[in-house]
Amino acid sequence: MLTLQHTSIISIHTMIYIEIATLAIAVFTLAFSFYTYFTHSKKINELQIKQGEREQDEAKKADIRVSIGKNEQNVKILTITNCGKAIARNVVVKGLDQDRFCIVSNPNDFGTETLRPQESFEIHFTVNYGADHVKITMFWNDDFQQNNCAEQKVIIP
């Protein structure tokens, strides 16, 4: 036969187990939170370092691009522009072969010693016969690496 005293002892033991379980859950949750925080902090720091390195590399790169327009006399103008963040050195442009194109500007205009960011130079030419596009190859050096090469296919207006 259970008395009132036995019932309160059982409930006290049950309460102790519940409190211990609650404390264990709280400690586990806190430990998992610290683990997650430090793991993600480390990954975020690594990503920030990689982003900084990429930005430093981009600051050392020149990005040479070409476009073609024309003037009132229907002379085509090949514009070579440094769209990058660094100075391009020893820029050379190839692709306007003399069989298809007649160069109007100075033949020495096929390159420049330095091309600063956002600067450009032009080559004036006419089309000898039915060329609707040209593949231009650009060579240059920059602070990131030597002997850069890029090709760009450009439609002739």
Protein Blocks (a to p, Z undefined) as FASTA:
>chain_A
ZZfklmmmmmmmmmmmmmmmmmmmmmmmmmmmmmmmmmmmmmmmmmmmmmmmmmmmmmmp
ccddddddddfkopacdddddfbfbdcehiacehiafklpccfbdfklnpcfbdcehiac
ddddddfbfcfbdcdddddddfkbghiacddddddZZ
